[in-house]
C-alpha cells in the first residue's frame, strides 16, 4: 500500500492573506466549465482544458476509503484522486461490479481502520456519488462471456467507453496488457485541477468584465441621449436655467475646487486599489497558468496515449454520465463537448441513425434516448 498521507490531501490554507485559490477552489471547476460551455463568447477559456477519462478499480477505491477512515486528521481533507474527480478534471467510470468488491472487503477495511462497517459504507456512498457506474447489462453477450475474473469488468468498461486508462494499484492489469496509470500521478491531477480552476476563473471573470464594460458604453449612451431628449422637451427658459446652473457649478472657483478635491481623494484610493488588485490577479494568473502547464506535462507523460474513440463510445460515456434520458439535441451537444468531431453534414441525423441501429440504446419517449435500463444496486 503506497503512502497516501498528507501530500495527497486537500489542506486548509496556511496564510491569512487573501489568495484567489481560496475562493476559486477546484470543486468550483465544473460550474466554471458549464458556464463557459453555455456562453459561446466564453468558450475560448476552455481551449487548453484537458479532461482525463479513466476507469477506477476497486484497489484504488479501497485505498481512498482506508485513508479517509484510518489516517485523516482533518475532517475536510480528502485524497488527491477524489479531489481530481470532484473537480471534473478526471471523469471516473467503474463497473457496477465495483460495489460487490467493496462489500466483500468492507469488514476488513473497518477492522484495519478501527472503524465500523456502517462508516465504510457511508464513505463509499460519498465516493460512489462522483463515479459513473457502468451497467454491465449493457455489454454485448459475446463480451460478457469473457467476464470470469475480478479484473475483467474494469477492462470491459474501459473498452466500451474508450477510457484512456485504468487507475489502479493492482499490477495485474498491466500484465493483462491494459493501459494503466499507477504511482502518485493523482497528486499532479489534483494540482492541475487547482491551477486550472484559477486560470479559467480569472479568464471568465475578465471576459465577463469586458462584456459588462462594453455594455456600459451602450447604457451610458442611452442615458445621455435620454437626458438630452428630456432637456429638449423643456421650455426655453427652463433649458437656459439648467444650463446656467451647470456652467455656474463648473465656473465658480469654490465649487470647482471642491469637486476637484473630492475627485482627487477618491481617485487616489481607487487607482491604488485597482493597481494593487490588478497586479495581484496578474501574478496569480501567471502562476496558475504555469502550474497547469507543468502538471499537464507530468500527467501526459504518465498516461498512455488516447486510442481512437468511436461515436458509440462517446454516446455510451455521455449517457452513463447523464444518468437520465437525453434528447437528441442534448446528446449531440454533450458528445461534441466530450471531444467527438463529426465530418457529417447533418450530425444529428447521423447520430439518430446510429442510435436506432444499436440495441444498447432505446427511446424512452419520442425524441429522448437512454442507454440500458439497469440501475446500480442500492445499499440497504
C-alpha positions in Angstrom: 0.0 0.0 0.0 1.6 3.3 -1.1 1.8 6.3 1.2 -1.3 8.4 0.9 -0.7 10.7 3.8 -0.6 14.5 3.9 0.8 15.1 0.4 -2.4 13.7 -1.0 -5.0 15.7 0.9 -6.7 19.0 0.4 -5.1 21.1 3.1 -6.6 24.2 4.6 -4.8 27.4 3.7 -1.8 28.3 6.0 -1.7 32.0 5.4 -4.0 34.9 6.4 -3.5 36.8 3.2 -6.2 36.5 0.5 -5.5 34.3 -2.5 -7.6 33.6 -5.5 -7.2 29.9 -4.9 -9.0 30.3 -1.6 -12.1 31.4 -3.5 -11.6 29.5 -6.8 -11.3 26.1 -5.3 -11.1 23.0 -7.5 -14.7 22.0 -6.6 -15.9 25.1 -8.4 -14.3 24.0 -11.7 -17.4 22.1 -13.0 -19.5 25.3 -12.6 -17.0 27.4 -14.4 -16.8 24.8 -17.3 -20.6 24.6 -17.6 -20.7 28.4 -17.7 -18.1 28.6 -20.4 -20.0 25.9 -22.4 -23.3 27.8 -22.1 -21.9 31.2 -23.3 -20.2 31.0 -26.7 -18.1 34.1 -26.0 -16.5 32.3 -23.0 -15.8 29.0 -24.8 -12.2 30.1 -25.7 -11.4 29.9 -22.0 -11.6 26.1 -22.2 -9.3 25.8 -25.2 -6.4 24.3 -23.2 -8.5 22.4 -20.6 -8.0 18.6 -20.7 -10.2 16.0 -19.1 -8.9 12.5 -18.4 -11.4 9.7 -18.6 -10.4 6.7 -16.5 -11.8 3.5 -15.1 -11.3 3.5 -11.3 -10.7 -0.1 -10.0 -11.6 -1.4 -6.5 -8.0 -1.3 -5.3 -7.8 2.4 -5.8 -11.3 2.9 -4.3 -10.3 0.9 -1.2 -7.2 2.9 -0.8 -9.3 6.1 -0.7 -11.6 4.6 1.9 -8.8 3.3 4.1 -7.1 6.7 4.1 -10.4 8.6 4.8 -11.3 6.2 7.6 -7.9 5.5 9.1 -5.4 8.3 8.5 -7.4 11.5 8.0 -6.9 14.1 10.8 -8.8 16.9 9.2 -12.5 16.1 8.5 -12.5 18.3 5.4 -9.5 16.6 3.9 -9.7 14.1 1.1 -7.4 12.1 -1.2 -6.0 13.7 -4.4 -7.8 11.3 -6.7 -11.1 12.2 -5.1 -10.5 15.9 -5.4 -9.5 15.5 -9.1 -12.7 13.6 -9.8 -14.9 16.1 -7.9 -13.3 18.9 -9.9 -14.2 17.2 -13.2 -10.5 17.1 -14.3 -10.8 13.3 -14.0 -14.0 11.6 -15.3 -14.1 8.3 -13.5 -16.1 5.3 -14.7 -16.4 2.0 -12.9 -18.5 -1.2 -13.5 -21.4 -1.6 -11.1 -19.5 -4.7 -10.0 -17.1 -2.5 -8.0 -19.8 -2.2 -5.3 -19.7 -6.0 -4.9 -15.9 -5.9 -4.4 -16.2 -3.1 -1.8 -18.9 -5.0 0.1 -16.7 -8.2 0.1 -13.9 -6.3 1.8 -15.9 -3.8 4.0 -15.3 -5.8 7.2 -11.5 -6.0 6.5 -11.5 -2.2 5.8 -13.4 -1.5 9.0 -11.0 -3.7 11.0 -7.9 -2.3 9.5 -9.0 1.3 10.1 -10.5 0.8 13.5 -13.9 1.9 12.2 -17.2 0.3 11.6 -18.9 -1.3 8.6 -21.5 1.4 8.6 -18.7 4.0 8.4 -17.2 2.2 5.5 -20.5 2.2 3.7 -21.1 5.9 4.4 -17.7 6.8 2.9 -18.3 4.5 -0.1 -21.6 6.4 -0.7 -19.7 9.6 -0.9 -17.2 8.1 -3.3 -19.8 6.4 -5.4 -21.7 9.7 -5.9 -18.9 11.1 -8.0 -18.3 7.9 -10.1 -20.1 7.0 -13.3 -21.2 3.4 -12.7 -21.4 1.5 -16.0 -24.2 -1.2 -16.1 -22.6 -4.4 -17.3 -26.1 -5.4 -18.5 -25.4 -3.2 -21.5 -22.3 -5.1 -22.5 -22.8 -7.3 -25.6 -23.3 -11.0 -24.7 -20.1 -12.2 -26.5 -18.1 -9.8 -24.4 -19.9 -10.7 -21.1 -18.9 -14.3 -21.6 -15.3 -13.2 -21.0 -16.1 -11.7 -17.6 -14.9 -14.5 -15.5 -12.3 -12.8 -13.3 -12.4 -9.8 -10.9 -10.4 -7.7 -13.2 -12.3 -8.3 -16.4 -15.3 -5.9 -15.7 -12.9 -2.9 -15.5 -11.2 -3.9 -18.8 -14.6 -4.3 -20.4 -15.8 -0.8 -19.3 -12.6 0.8 -20.4 -13.1 -0.6 -23.9 -16.8 0.2 -24.0 -16.4 4.0 -23.2 -12.9 4.4 -24.7 -11.4 5.5 -21.4 -7.8 6.4 -21.6 -6.6 4.1 -18.8 -7.4 2.1 -15.7 -6.4 3.9 -12.5 -5.3 1.1 -10.2 -2.9 -0.1 -7.5 -3.2 -3.6 -8.9 -0.2 -4.6 -11.2 -2.2 -7.5 -12.7 -3.9 -5.1 -15.2 -0.5 -4.2 -16.7 0.2 -7.9 -17.1 -3.1 -8.2 -19.0 -1.9 -5.6 -21.5 -4.3 -2.9 -20.2 -3.3 0.8 -20.3 -2.9 1.8 -16.7 -1.9 4.7 -14.5 -0.3 4.0 -11.2 2.1 5.6 -8.8 1.5 9.1 -7.4 0.0 10.7 -10.6 -3.0 11.7 -8.6 -1.0 14.5 -7.0 -0.3 16.0 -10.4 -4.0 15.6 -11.3 -5.1 17.4 -8.2 -2.6 20.2 -8.7 -3.7 20.5 -12.3 -7.3 20.8 -11.2 -6.4 23.6 -8.7 -4.3 25.6 -11.1 -6.8 25.2 -13.9 -9.7 26.4 -11.7 -7.9 29.7 -11.0 -6.8 30.1 -14.7 -10.3 29.5 -16.1 -11.9 31.5 -13.3 -9.8 34.6 -13.9 -10.2 34.2 -17.7 -14.0 34.0 -17.4 -14.1 36.9 -14.9 -12.0 39.1 -17.3 -14.3 38.1 -20.2 -17.5 39.0 -18.2 -15.9 42.3 -17.0 -15.1 43.2 -20.6 -18.6 42.4 -21.7 -20.1 44.4 -18.9 -17.8 47.4 -19.6 -18.7 47.2 -23.3 -22.4 47.1 -22.5 -21.9 50.1 -20.2 -20.9 52.2 -23.2 -24.3 51.5 -24.7 -26.1 52.1 -21.4 -24.3 55.4 -20.8 -25.0 56.5 -24.4 -28.7 55.7 -23.9 -28.8 57.7 -20.6 -27.1 60.7 -22.3 -29.4 60.5 -25.2 -32.4 60.4 -22.9 -31.1 63.3 -20.8 -30.6 65.4 -24.0 -34.1 64.4 -25.2 -35.6 65.4 -21.8 -33.8 68.7 -21.9 -35.1 69.5 -25.4 -38.7 68.9 -24.2 -38.4 71.6 -21.5 -39.4 75.2 -22.1 -36.7 77.5 -23.4 -36.5 79.3 -20.0 -36.0 76.0 -18.2 -33.3 74.9 -20.6 -31.4 78.2 -20.0 -31.8 77.9 -16.2 -30.5 74.3 -16.2 -27.5 75.1 -18.5 -26.7 78.2 -16.4 -26.7 76.1 -13.2 -24.3 73.5 -14.7 -22.0 76.3 -16.0 -22.0 78.2 -12.7 -21.1 74.9 -10.9 -18.2 74.4 -13.3 -17.0 78.0 -13.4 -17.4 79.0 -9.7 -13.9 78.7 -8.1 -15.1 77.3 -4.8 -17.4 74.7 -6.3 -14.9 73.7 -8.9 -12.2 73.4 -6.3 -14.5 71.3 -4.0 -15.3 68.9 -6.9 -11.6 68.5 -7.8 -10.7 67.9 -4.2 -13.3 65.2 -3.8 -12.2 63.6 -7.1 -8.5 63.7 -6.2 -9.1 61.9 -2.9 -11.3 59.3 -4.4 -9.2 58.8 -7.5 -6.0 58.2 -5.4 -7.7 55.5 -3.4 -9.3 53.9 -6.4 -6.1 54.0 -8.5 -4.0 52.4 -5.7 -6.7 49.8 -5.1 -7.2 48.9 -8.7 -3.5 48.8 -9.4 -2.8 46.6 -6.4 -5.7 44.2 -7.3 -4.8 44.0 -10.9 -1.1 43.3 -10.1 -2.1 40.5 -7.7 -4.5 39.0 -10.2 -1.9 39.1 -12.9 0.7 37.4 -10.7 -1.7 34.6 -9.6 -3.0 34.1 -13.1 0.6 33.7 -14.4 1.4 31.3 -11.5 -1.7 29.2 -12.2 -1.1 29.1 -15.9 2.5 27.9 -15.3 1.4 25.3 -12.7 -1.4 24.0 -15.0 1.1 23.6 -17.9 3.8 21.9 -15.7 1.3 19.4 -14.2 -0.3 18.7 -17.5 3.1 17.7 -18.9 3.6 15.3 -15.9 0.2 13.8 -16.4 0.5 13.4 -20.2 3.9 11.7 -19.7 2.3 9.2 -17.2 -0.8 8.4 -19.2 -0.9 6.1 -22.1 -1.8 7.7 -25.5 -5.5 8.0 -26.0 -6.8 5.5 -28.5 -9.4 6.5 -31.1 -12.9 6.7 -29.6 -15.8 5.9 -31.9 -19.2 7.7 -31.9 -20.7 4.8 -30.0 -18.0 5.0 -27.3 -18.8 8.7 -26.9 -22.5 8.1 -26.8 -22.2 5.4 -24.1 -20.0 7.6 -22.0 -22.3 10.6 -22.3 -25.4 8.6 -21.5 -23.8 6.9 -18.4 -22.6 10.4 -17.2 -26.0 11.9 -17.6 -27.8 9.3 -15.5 -31.1 10.2 -17.2 -32.6 10.2 -20.7 -31.3 12.8 -23.1 -32.9 14.5 -26.1 -31.2 14.2 -29.4 -30.1 17.8 -29.1 -28.6 17.2 -25.6 -26.8 14.1 -26.9 -25.3 16.0 -29.8 -24.2 18.8 -27.6 -22.7 16.6 -24.9 -21.0 14.3 -27.4 -19.3 17.3 -29.0 -18.2 18.6 -25.6 -16.9 15.1 -24.9 -14.5 15.6 -27.8 -16.1 14.0 -30.8 -15.6 15.7 -34.1 -18.0 14.8 -36.9 -17.5 15.4 -40.6 -21.1 14.7 -41.3 -23.1 17.5 -42.9 -26.1 16.7 -40.6 -24.5 15.2 -37.4 -27.8 15.0 -35.6 -29.4 12.9 -38.4 -26.3 10.7 -38.5 -26.4 10.3 -34.7 -30.1 9.3 -34.8 -29.4 6.6 -37.4 -26.5 5.2 -35.3 -28.6 5.1 -32.1 -31.5 3.4 -33.9 -29.2 0.8 -35.3 -27.7 -0.1 -31.9 -29.6 -2.3 -29.5 -27.8 -0.7 -26.5 -29.8 2.5 -26.9 -33.6 3.0 -26.9 -36.1 5.8 -27.0 -37.7 6.2 -23.5 -40.1 8.8 -25.0 -40.2 10.2 -28.5 -37.0 12.1 -29.0 -35.5 11.1 -25.6 -32.8 8.4 -25.5 -31.4 6.2 -22.8 -28.7 3.6 -22.5 -29.9 0.4 -20.9 -32.4 0.5 -18.1 -30.2 -1.2 -15.5 -29.6 0.8 -12.3 -26.9 0.2 -9.7 -27.8 -1.8 -6.6 -29.0 0.4 -3.8 -27.2 0.0 -0.4 -29.6 -1.3 2.2 
